């Protein structure tokens, strides 16, 4: 299996290397076709939400009109109205945000953006208010956004950045997003000063928490922040040296090198160009179909620059609210391929279900095909209210091949799986597979998303026994 392929900007592959204009890579408007590209709005956090966007119709304080800073008592004129500097949104009046303008000033400004920024659009590529859909086609991470000139044109948890191939657009600050204050980060996260700047963290419960990205550590920051996932390199963007952290969303951070991202860890790091050889501990490896080569860590199992790569979603962990684009049997005819695609989240099943069988699989996997057919026969005996299948296809007809919507429909038509079946073209689920083989099966509590059992491979009797055991433990 090829470990490294070329992708770009928001698009995720095994390794991401910025590239405009390449099918499957450059950030483009999502047309709803499987050749549209982009979107990894971030690292191991839930994406596609409105990011705390305030409605553009919010009532805002009347501000004195101005043409220059000297026209204002505060000596701050922004967008034709007097404003004031701030350190957080709490410093501002009702209906205002503390956001950075084009001059890099943190100012109190009224929101002038569409409340639809950040909405899901992966299922159909459509957005309200004339916004454009950015992301891979049929990816749950595709989102609606707008062009911008500064952060002040975006919701509070979004920033205005230049995405190769898409221009300056509003993108959500997820884990490791650059920030100025806590309220710009995802819910529960903090804006933490690190060695090369300030970046968003994400909340965790205790040291060793496997909900953190695999290249991060759950660290007690003290105070109101408490335990937070922090990049193990103590920065999210380095100085461009070999193996320095970088953001695959943006270009220009690695000098003449590329920002690469390994699929099974999601760690992003700088890889310098090479022709034949690299420094000790690195291999000169092809990273694109165009023949580009870069120095990649020589680890046998998984290339990494952060030495301490921890497992993810082991037994006892609580999963994030993973989302995929797929189908469920809405019309009750027992078929999925005739349903309209929709964004499906783990939380969609928390109210009326007991267990979710999360099955991470691939079209090329013959054992997975046999498993899907077999499970569809005996899972009906439990009743969907007790046990529901949540099947995620992360690979196409060959290892490393992009999963597409036509392949998903054909899988559903031929194998007739039950439950919710969807696709993960950005391969977020790959990092959960610390056992290394396909399929991966996990039983999770539908209400809490706690991992109760995890196993690679398929053994019918073992799985049925485990389901019965977990249902009994849950009193069902």
C-alpha positions as CSV (number, residue, x, y, z in Angstrom):
1,X,0.0,0.0,0.0
2,X,1.3,3.4,-0.9
3,X,1.8,5.5,2.2
4,X,2.2,8.9,0.6
5,X,0.0,10.5,-2.0
6,X,-0.3,14.1,-3.1
7,X,-3.2,16.2,-2.1
8,X,-3.7,19.8,-1.1
9,X,-5.0,22.6,1.1
10,X,-8.2,21.3,2.8
11,X,-7.9,17.9,1.1
12,X,-6.6,15.0,3.1
13,X,-4.7,12.0,1.9
14,X,-2.0,10.0,3.5
15,X,0.3,12.9,3.1
16,X,-0.8,16.4,2.2
17,X,1.4,18.5,0.0
18,X,0.1,21.9,-1.2
19,X,-0.8,22.0,-4.9
20,X,-3.2,24.2,-6.8
21,X,-5.1,22.8,-9.8
22,X,-4.8,19.1,-9.2
23,X,-7.9,16.9,-9.2
24,X,-8.6,15.6,-5.8
25,X,-6.4,18.3,-4.2
26,X,-6.8,22.0,-5.0
27,X,-9.4,23.8,-3.0
28,X,-12.4,24.4,-5.2
29,X,-16.1,25.1,-5.1
30,X,-17.8,21.8,-4.3
31,X,-19.9,21.0,-7.4
32,X,-21.3,17.8,-5.8
33,X,-19.2,15.6,-8.1
34,X,-16.6,13.2,-6.8
35,X,-13.8,15.1,-8.5
36,X,-14.4,18.3,-6.5
37,X,-11.7,18.7,-3.9
38,X,-10.7,20.1,-0.6
39,X,-11.6,20.1,3.1
40,X,-9.9,19.0,6.1
41,X,-11.2,21.7,8.3
42,X,-9.2,20.3,11.0
43,X,-7.7,17.8,13.0
44,X,-9.6,15.6,15.5
45,X,-12.5,17.9,16.2
46,X,-16.0,18.0,14.9
47,X,-16.4,20.3,11.9
48,X,-19.3,21.6,9.8
49,X,-21.0,23.6,12.6
50,X,-21.7,27.2,12.4
51,X,-18.8,27.8,14.7
52,X,-20.7,30.1,17.0
53,X,-21.7,32.4,14.2
54,X,-24.0,35.2,15.3
55,X,-26.8,36.1,13.0
56,X,-26.1,39.0,10.8
57,X,-29.4,40.5,11.9
58,X,-28.2,40.9,15.5
59,X,-28.8,44.3,17.1
60,X,-25.6,46.3,17.3
61,X,-24.7,49.4,19.1
62,X,-24.8,52.6,17.1
63,X,-21.2,53.6,16.3
64,X,-20.0,57.1,15.3
65,X,-19.2,57.4,11.6
66,X,-15.6,58.1,10.7
67,X,-13.1,58.3,7.9
68,X,-9.8,58.0,9.9
69,X,-8.7,56.9,13.4
70,X,-8.3,60.5,14.4
71,X,-12.1,61.0,14.0
72,X,-12.8,58.7,17.0
73,X,-12.3,59.3,20.7
74,X,-10.9,55.7,20.8
75,X,-8.5,56.6,17.9
76,X,-9.8,53.5,16.1
77,X,-11.8,53.8,12.9
78,X,-12.9,50.5,11.3
79,X,-15.1,50.1,8.2
80,X,-16.4,53.6,8.4
81,X,-17.4,53.4,12.1
82,X,-15.6,54.1,15.4
83,X,-14.5,51.0,17.3
84,X,-12.2,50.2,20.2
85,X,-9.4,47.7,20.8
86,X,-10.1,44.5,22.9
87,X,-8.5,41.4,24.2
88,X,-11.6,39.2,24.1
89,X,-15.2,39.4,23.0
90,X,-16.2,40.0,26.7
91,X,-14.6,43.5,26.3
92,X,-17.2,44.4,23.6
93,X,-20.8,45.5,23.6
94,X,-23.8,43.3,22.9
95,X,-23.8,41.8,19.4
96,X,-20.1,42.6,18.9
97,X,-17.0,40.3,18.5
98,X,-13.4,40.9,19.3
99,X,-11.8,40.1,16.0
100,X,-8.6,40.9,14.0
101,X,-8.9,43.4,11.2
102,X,-6.7,43.7,8.1
103,X,-4.2,45.8,10.1
104,X,-3.8,43.0,12.6
105,X,-5.6,44.9,15.3
106,X,-8.0,43.2,17.7
107,X,-11.2,45.4,17.5
108,X,-14.8,45.3,18.7
109,X,-16.8,45.0,15.5
110,X,-20.4,44.1,14.7
111,X,-20.8,40.8,12.8
112,X,-21.3,41.4,9.1
113,X,-21.2,37.9,7.9
114,X,-23.8,35.3,6.9
115,X,-25.0,33.0,9.7
116,X,-24.8,30.2,7.1
117,X,-21.0,30.2,7.1
118,X,-19.8,26.9,8.5
119,X,-23.0,25.0,7.6
120,X,-22.7,21.4,6.3
121,X,-22.8,21.1,2.5
122,X,-21.1,17.8,1.8
123,X,-24.3,15.9,1.0
124,X,-25.4,18.1,-1.9
125,X,-22.8,20.9,-2.4
126,X,-25.4,23.6,-1.8
127,X,-25.1,26.7,0.4
128,X,-27.5,29.5,1.3
129,X,-26.9,33.2,0.9
130,X,-24.7,32.8,-2.1
131,X,-21.9,31.1,-0.2
132,X,-19.7,28.5,-1.8
133,X,-19.2,24.9,-0.6
134,X,-15.6,24.0,0.0
135,X,-14.5,20.5,0.6
136,X,-14.3,17.0,-1.0
137,X,-17.5,16.0,-2.6
138,X,-19.6,13.8,-0.3
139,X,-17.4,14.7,2.7
140,X,-19.0,15.5,6.0
141,X,-16.2,18.1,6.5
142,X,-17.3,20.1,3.5
143,X,-18.6,23.5,4.7
144,X,-20.2,26.7,3.4
145,X,-18.0,29.7,3.4
146,X,-17.4,33.2,1.9
147,X,-14.6,35.3,0.6
148,X,-13.0,37.6,3.2
149,X,-10.4,40.3,3.6
150,X,-9.8,39.9,7.4
151,X,-11.1,37.9,10.4
152,X,-13.7,40.6,11.0
153,X,-15.5,39.3,7.9
154,X,-15.9,35.8,9.5
155,X,-17.7,34.3,12.6
156,X,-15.9,34.5,15.9
157,X,-14.4,31.0,15.7
158,X,-13.4,31.3,12.1
159,X,-10.3,33.1,10.6
160,X,-9.7,34.5,7.2
161,X,-6.8,32.7,5.5
162,X,-5.5,32.2,2.0
163,X,-6.2,28.6,1.0
164,X,-4.3,27.6,-2.2
165,X,-6.8,27.4,-5.0
166,X,-9.6,29.0,-3.1
167,X,-8.3,32.4,-2.2
168,X,-9.0,34.2,1.1
169,X,-11.9,32.4,2.7
170,X,-13.4,32.0,6.3
171,X,-12.1,28.7,7.8
172,X,-13.0,27.4,11.3
173,X,-10.3,27.5,13.9
174,X,-10.1,23.9,14.9
175,X,-7.4,22.3,17.0
176,X,-4.1,24.1,16.3
177,X,-5.8,27.1,14.6
178,X,-4.0,30.4,15.1
179,X,-5.8,32.6,17.7
180,X,-5.7,35.6,19.9
181,X,-8.1,34.7,22.7
182,X,-10.0,31.7,24.1
183,X,-13.5,32.6,22.6
184,X,-12.1,32.2,19.1
185,X,-11.4,28.4,19.7
186,X,-13.9,25.5,19.6
187,X,-16.1,25.0,22.6
188,X,-14.1,24.1,25.7
189,X,-10.8,24.9,24.0
190,X,-8.3,27.5,24.9
191,X,-6.0,29.9,23.1
192,X,-2.5,28.9,24.3
193,X,0.8,30.7,23.8
194,X,3.4,28.3,22.5
195,X,6.9,28.7,21.2
196,X,6.0,30.3,17.9
197,X,2.6,31.8,18.5
198,X,-0.8,31.2,20.0
199,X,-2.9,28.2,18.9
200,X,-6.2,26.6,19.8
201,X,-6.3,23.5,22.0
202,X,-9.2,21.1,22.5
203,X,-10.5,19.9,25.9
204,X,-9.7,16.5,27.3
205,X,-10.4,14.8,30.6
206,X,-7.1,13.5,32.0
207,X,-3.5,12.7,31.1
208,X,-3.4,10.0,28.5
209,X,-6.9,10.8,27.2
210,X,-7.1,9.1,23.7
211,X,-9.5,11.7,22.4
212,X,-6.6,14.0,21.8
213,X,-5.0,14.0,18.3
214,X,-2.5,11.2,18.2
215,X,0.4,13.7,18.1
216,X,-0.9,15.7,21.0
217,X,-0.8,15.3,24.8
218,X,-3.6,15.9,27.4
219,X,-2.0,18.5,29.6
220,X,-3.2,20.2,32.7
221,X,-2.9,23.9,31.9
222,X,-4.4,25.0,35.3
223,X,-6.8,27.8,35.9
224,X,-10.0,27.9,33.9
225,X,-8.5,26.0,31.0
226,X,-7.9,22.8,32.9
227,X,-6.9,19.7,30.9
228,X,-6.3,20.5,27.2
229,X,-4.9,18.6,24.2
230,X,-1.6,20.3,23.3
231,X,0.6,19.5,20.3
232,X,3.5,17.4,21.6
233,X,6.0,19.7,19.7
234,X,4.7,22.6,21.9
235,X,3.8,24.5,18.7
236,X,1.5,24.0,15.8
237,X,3.6,25.9,13.2
238,X,7.4,25.8,13.4
239,X,10.0,27.7,11.5
240,X,10.0,25.5,8.4
241,X,12.8,23.1,9.3
242,X,12.7,19.4,8.5
243,X,10.0,17.8,10.7
244,X,8.7,21.1,12.1
245,X,4.9,21.2,12.6
246,X,2.9,22.9,9.9
247,X,-0.7,23.6,8.9
248,X,-1.7,21.7,5.7
249,X,-4.4,24.3,5.1
250,X,-1.9,27.0,4.2
251,X,1.1,27.2,2.0
252,X,4.5,28.8,2.5
253,X,5.3,27.4,5.9
254,X,8.0,24.9,4.9
255,X,10.1,27.1,2.6
256,X,11.1,25.0,-0.4
257,X,9.6,21.9,1.2
258,X,6.1,20.6,1.6
259,X,3.7,20.3,4.5
260,X,2.9,16.6,4.6
261,X,0.3,14.8,6.7
262,X,0.3,11.1,7.5
263,X,-3.2,9.5,7.4
264,X,-2.9,7.2,10.4
265,X,-1.8,10.0,12.8
266,X,-2.9,13.2,11.1
267,X,0.4,14.7,12.2
268,X,1.4,17.5,9.7
269,X,5.1,18.2,9.3
270,X,7.6,19.9,7.0
271,X,9.5,17.7,4.5
272,X,12.4,19.2,2.6
273,X,13.0,18.4,-1.0
274,X,15.6,15.8,-2.0
275,X,17.0,14.1,-5.1
276,X,18.6,10.9,-3.8
277,X,19.4,11.0,-0.1
278,X,18.5,12.7,3.1
279,X,19.9,13.1,6.6
280,X,20.1,10.0,8.9
281,X,16.7,8.9,10.0
282,X,15.0,10.1,6.8
283,X,14.2,8.5,3.4
284,X,14.1,10.4,0.1
285,X,10.6,9.4,-1.1
286,X,8.3,10.2,-3.9
287,X,5.3,12.2,-2.6
288,X,3.3,13.1,-5.8
289,X,2.3,11.7,-9.1
290,X,4.4,14.4,-10.7
291,X,7.5,12.8,-9.3
292,X,8.3,15.3,-6.5
293,X,10.5,13.8,-3.7
294,X,10.9,14.8,-0.1
295,X,12.7,13.7,3.0
296,X,10.3,11.6,5.1
297,X,10.9,10.0,8.5
298,X,12.2,6.5,8.1
299,X,9.9,4.8,10.6
300,X,8.9,1.4,9.4
301,X,5.3,1.4,10.7
302,X,4.3,5.1,10.4
303,X,6.4,8.1,9.5
304,X,6.3,10.6,12.4
305,X,8.2,13.6,13.7
306,X,6.5,13.5,17.1
307,X,8.0,10.5,18.8
308,X,5.2,9.9,21.2
309,X,2.2,8.8,19.0
310,X,-0.5,7.5,21.2
311,X,-3.5,5.2,20.3
312,X,-6.9,6.7,19.6
313,X,-10.4,5.7,20.8
314,X,-9.4,2.7,22.8
315,X,-11.8,0.9,25.2
316,X,-13.0,3.4,27.8
317,X,-12.5,6.4,25.6
318,X,-15.3,8.7,24.6
319,X,-15.5,9.3,20.8
320,X,-16.0,12.7,19.3
321,X,-19.2,13.1,17.3
322,X,-17.9,11.7,14.0
323,X,-19.8,12.6,10.9
324,X,-20.0,11.0,7.4
325,X,-22.1,11.5,4.3
326,X,-24.2,8.4,3.6
327,X,-27.6,6.9,3.6
328,X,-30.1,5.5,6.1
329,X,-33.4,3.6,5.2
330,X,-35.8,6.5,5.5
331,X,-38.5,5.1,3.2
332,X,-38.5,1.7,5.0
333,X,-38.0,-0.4,1.8
334,X,-34.9,-2.1,3.2
335,X,-32.6,-0.5,0.7
336,X,-30.1,2.3,1.0
337,X,-28.8,3.0,-2.5
338,X,-32.1,4.6,-3.4
339,X,-32.0,7.1,-0.6
340,X,-30.7,10.7,-0.8
341,X,-27.3,11.3,0.8
342,X,-27.2,13.1,4.0
343,X,-24.7,14.0,6.8
344,X,-25.0,11.3,9.5
345,X,-23.5,11.8,12.9
346,X,-23.0,9.3,15.8
347,X,-25.1,11.6,17.9
348,X,-28.1,11.0,15.6
349,X,-28.6,7.7,17.3
350,X,-28.2,8.6,21.0
351,X,-31.9,9.1,21.8
352,X,-33.5,5.9,20.5
353,X,-30.6,3.4,20.3
354,X,-28.5,1.4,22.8
355,X,-25.4,0.2,21.0
356,X,-23.7,1.3,17.8
357,X,-21.5,-1.2,15.9
358,X,-19.0,1.1,14.3
359,X,-17.5,-0.8,11.3
360,X,-14.5,0.8,9.5
361,X,-14.1,-0.9,6.2
362,X,-13.0,-0.6,2.5
363,X,-14.4,-1.6,-0.9
364,X,-11.2,-3.5,-1.8
365,X,-11.5,-5.7,1.3
366,X,-13.0,-9.0,0.3
367,X,-13.3,-10.1,4.0
368,X,-15.2,-6.9,4.7
369,X,-17.6,-7.6,1.9
370,X,-18.4,-11.1,3.3
371,X,-18.7,-9.5,6.8
372,X,-21.2,-6.9,5.6
373,X,-23.4,-9.5,4.0
374,X,-23.3,-11.8,7.1
375,X,-23.9,-9.0,9.6
376,X,-27.0,-7.8,7.7
377,X,-28.6,-11.2,8.3
378,X,-28.1,-11.6,12.0
379,X,-28.1,-8.0,13.2
380,X,-31.8,-7.8,12.4
381,X,-32.4,-10.2,15.3
382,X,-31.3,-7.6,17.8
383,X,-33.6,-4.9,16.4
384,X,-32.2,-1.6,15.3
385,X,-33.3,0.2,18.5
386,X,-30.8,-2.0,20.4
387,X,-28.0,-2.4,17.9
388,X,-27.5,-0.3,14.8
389,X,-24.7,-0.6,12.2
390,X,-22.7,2.6,11.6
391,X,-20.5,1.5,8.6
392,X,-17.7,3.8,7.4
393,X,-16.0,3.2,4.0
394,X,-12.6,4.9,4.0
395,X,-11.0,3.4,0.8
396,X,-12.1,2.6,-2.7
397,X,-11.6,-0.4,-5.0
398,X,-7.8,-0.4,-4.3
399,X,-5.8,0.3,-1.2
400,X,-5.3,4.1,-1.0
401,X,-7.8,4.8,-3.7
402,X,-10.3,7.7,-3.0
403,X,-13.7,6.5,-1.8
404,X,-16.4,7.9,-4.1
405,X,-20.1,8.2,-4.0
406,X,-20.8,5.8,-7.0
407,X,-18.7,3.2,-5.2
408,X,-20.8,3.8,-2.0
409,X,-24.1,3.3,-3.9
410,X,-22.8,0.1,-5.6
411,X,-21.6,-1.3,-2.3
412,X,-25.1,-0.6,-0.8
413,X,-26.9,-2.1,-3.9
414,X,-24.8,-5.3,-4.1
415,X,-24.2,-6.1,-0.4
416,X,-27.5,-4.7,1.1
417,X,-26.1,-3.6,4.4
418,X,-28.5,-2.4,7.2
419,X,-28.3,0.7,9.4
420,X,-26.3,3.8,8.4
421,X,-23.6,3.3,5.7
422,X,-21.5,6.2,4.5
423,X,-18.1,7.3,3.3
424,X,-15.0,8.9,4.8
425,X,-13.0,10.2,1.8
426,X,-10.7,12.2,4.1
427,X,-9.9,9.0,6.0
428,X,-10.4,10.5,9.5
429,X,-11.3,7.0,10.7
430,X,-7.9,5.6,9.7
431,X,-6.3,7.0,12.8
432,X,-8.6,5.0,15.0
433,X,-7.2,1.7,13.5
434,X,-4.3,1.3,15.9
435,X,-4.5,-2.5,15.3
436,X,-3.5,-1.9,11.7
437,X,-5.8,-4.3,9.8
438,X,-9.2,-4.0,8.0
439,X,-12.0,-4.3,9.1
440,X,-12.0,-2.5,12.4
441,X,-15.1,-3.1,14.6
442,X,-16.0,-1.1,17.7
443,X,-19.1,-1.3,20.0
444,X,-20.0,2.1,21.5
445,X,-22.7,3.2,23.9
446,X,-25.0,5.1,21.6
447,X,-25.9,7.7,24.3
448,X,-22.4,8.4,25.6
449,X,-20.2,7.4,22.6
450,X,-18.0,5.5,25.1
451,X,-16.0,2.7,23.4
452,X,-17.0,-0.6,25.0
453,X,-15.2,-3.1,22.7
454,X,-12.7,-2.8,19.9
455,X,-11.3,-5.5,17.6
456,X,-9.7,-6.0,14.2
457,X,-11.1,-8.6,11.9
458,X,-14.5,-10.4,12.0
459,X,-15.6,-13.3,14.2
460,X,-19.3,-13.7,14.2
461,X,-19.7,-15.7,17.5
462,X,-17.3,-13.4,19.3
463,X,-19.1,-10.3,18.1
464,X,-22.6,-11.7,19.0
465,X,-21.4,-12.7,22.4
466,X,-19.9,-9.3,23.0
467,X,-23.1,-7.5,21.9
468,X,-25.2,-9.6,24.3
469,X,-22.6,-8.9,27.1
470,X,-22.8,-5.2,26.5
471,X,-26.6,-5.1,26.3
472,X,-26.8,-7.0,29.6
473,X,-24.4,-4.6,31.2
474,X,-26.5,-1.6,30.0
475,X,-29.6,-3.3,31.3
476,X,-31.2,-3.9,27.9
